Amino acid sequence: MKLKTISIAGMEKRARAAFVNSLSGFKSANLIGTSNGEGATNLAIMSSLTHLGSHPPLFSLVIRPGGDERHTLRNILETGVFSVNHVTVDIIEQAHQTAARYSSDESEFDAAGLNPVWQGGFRAPMVREANVRLGLELRQHMRLEINGTHLVIGEVVLACVPELACRPDSSLDLGAAGTVALSGLDTYHNGGSEKRMAYAKPDLPPRQID
């Protein structure tokens, strides 16, 4: 194997962003749905969602700095809620289009051709076309001094999942749900599973689950 040593600091801005965004490997591809106090909707694709814990069910979301044009952050801080919607194979094009910088008075739902749905009285819009939809309430917000990004921590208070993707042990078969993964800034991958492994124990060898 031949490795190439690259000086990240000396790279051109866009090249550096593309390179560094690829280094973490496959990431989740989610549409974050929000609305402002007047009910105007916003939708943005993000790949920074991270599981923090299961009891309570917490996820973190990293939002880049940018001030007033970061409509997602502004709406979350204003309303205290947001939705997480898995991108599927059928809506890759529409989901990717939400990365464009639309003005605050133009909804990405309309611009990208997706439809908002208000699930169970939850106050943030979800994506009707998404097979996995989550409703989160804001629990903590921090601005990180190291680079000005914002860390948003939310608790899952509502989960809508397809019955066909629910396994007997309560885990989700994301391949059956049609969920895709994202690498870098622009490459989408089918979410089919290759191998499922049993819970690891020190006195047992690795075991595959059939």
VENMOZI-V79397 format. One record per residue. N is the residue number from 0. RES is the residue in one small letter. PHI is phi in whole degrees, 0 to 359 (none if undefined). PSI is psi in whole degrees, 0 to 359 (* if undefined). Layout:
BEGIN
N:RES:PHI:PSI
N:RES:PHI:PSI
END
This chain:
BEGIN
0:m:none:135
1:k:249:124
2:l:256:146
3:k:252:123
4:t:274:126
5:i:238:133
6:s:273:104
7:i:293:321
8:a:299:330
9:g:270:3
10:m:282:152
11:e:296:151
12:k:307:308
13:r:290:324
14:a:295:319
15:r:297:317
16:a:298:316
17:a:296:319
18:f:291:308
19:v:295:324
20:n:293:342
21:s:271:342
22:l:292:333
23:s:279:356
24:g:87:201
25:f:292:140
26:k:231:163
27:s:288:148
28:a:245:111
29:n:230:145
30:l:262:122
31:i:263:117
32:g:257:132
33:t:217:169
34:s:216:159
35:n:268:184
36:g:297:338
37:e:268:358
38:g:93:3
39:a:290:130
40:t:269:155
41:n:218:147
42:l:217:133
43:a:216:134
44:i:280:136
45:m:218:152
46:s:235:22
47:s:252:11
48:l:290:131
49:t:225:135
50:h:287:128
51:l:253:332
52:g:179:161
53:s:255:343
54:h:219:91
55:p:283:162
56:p:284:101
57:l:244:141
58:f:228:146
59:s:252:152
60:l:225:127
61:v:262:125
62:i:242:129
63:r:294:155
64:p:292:160
65:g:167:354
66:g:77:217
67:d:295:337
68:e:285:351
69:r:277:80
70:h:295:326
71:t:299:309
72:l:298:315
73:r:300:317
74:n:292:320
75:i:298:316
76:l:292:331
77:e:282:319
78:t:255:338
79:g:80:11
80:v:218:157
81:f:200:161
82:s:247:151
83:v:239:125
84:n:231:122
85:h:293:134
86:v:284:136
87:t:244:170
88:v:304:323
89:d:289:342
90:i:235:24
91:i:302:312
92:e:299:313
93:q:295:318
94:a:297:316
95:h:297:327
96:q:295:337
97:t:290:351
98:a:286:345
99:a:294:151
100:r:271:90
101:y:274:159
102:s:288:162
103:s:294:340
104:d:265:8
105:e:240:122
106:s:280:132
107:e:294:335
108:f:303:310
109:d:291:316
110:a:296:324
111:a:266:349
112:g:83:35
113:l:245:162
114:n:242:129
115:p:283:146
116:v:225:138
117:w:257:107
118:q:263:124
119:g:55:32
120:g:78:4
121:f:292:140
122:r:271:6
123:a:243:142
124:p:288:140
125:m:254:172
126:v:261:116
127:r:302:324
128:e:282:349
129:a:279:142
130:n:274:334
131:v:241:121
132:r:231:133
133:l:235:142
134:g:250:125
135:l:238:142
136:e:255:136
137:l:296:129
138:r:246:330
139:q:201:147
140:h:223:131
141:m:224:138
142:r:266:123
143:l:275:122
144:e:294:332
145:i:298:325
146:n:213:9
147:g:81:2
148:t:286:164
149:h:247:132
150:l:257:118
151:v:248:127
152:i:246:125
153:g:235:153
154:e:254:131
155:v:288:120
156:v:245:353
157:l:208:132
158:a:225:126
159:c:242:115
160:v:228:150
161:p:288:137
162:e:301:325
163:l:291:345
164:a:264:358
165:c:272:118
166:r:276:162
167:p:301:331
168:d:272:10
169:s:80:357
170:s:285:164
171:l:255:138
172:d:272:96
173:l:292:334
174:g:296:317
175:a:294:331
176:a:281:350
177:g:82:10
178:t:293:137
179:v:250:162
180:a:251:166
181:l:231:137
182:s:236:143
183:g:62:217
184:l:256:348
185:d:210:10
186:t:245:122
187:y:254:144
188:h:231:140
189:n:299:137
190:g:270:21
191:g:296:146
192:s:272:145
193:e:262:320
194:k:201:138
195:r:243:128
196:m:253:148
197:a:287:164
198:y:303:129
199:a:283:132
200:k:229:145
201:p:295:336
202:d:260:9
203:l:228:146
204:p:287:163
205:p:302:135
206:r:232:136
207:q:270:140
208:i:270:128
209:d:287:*
END
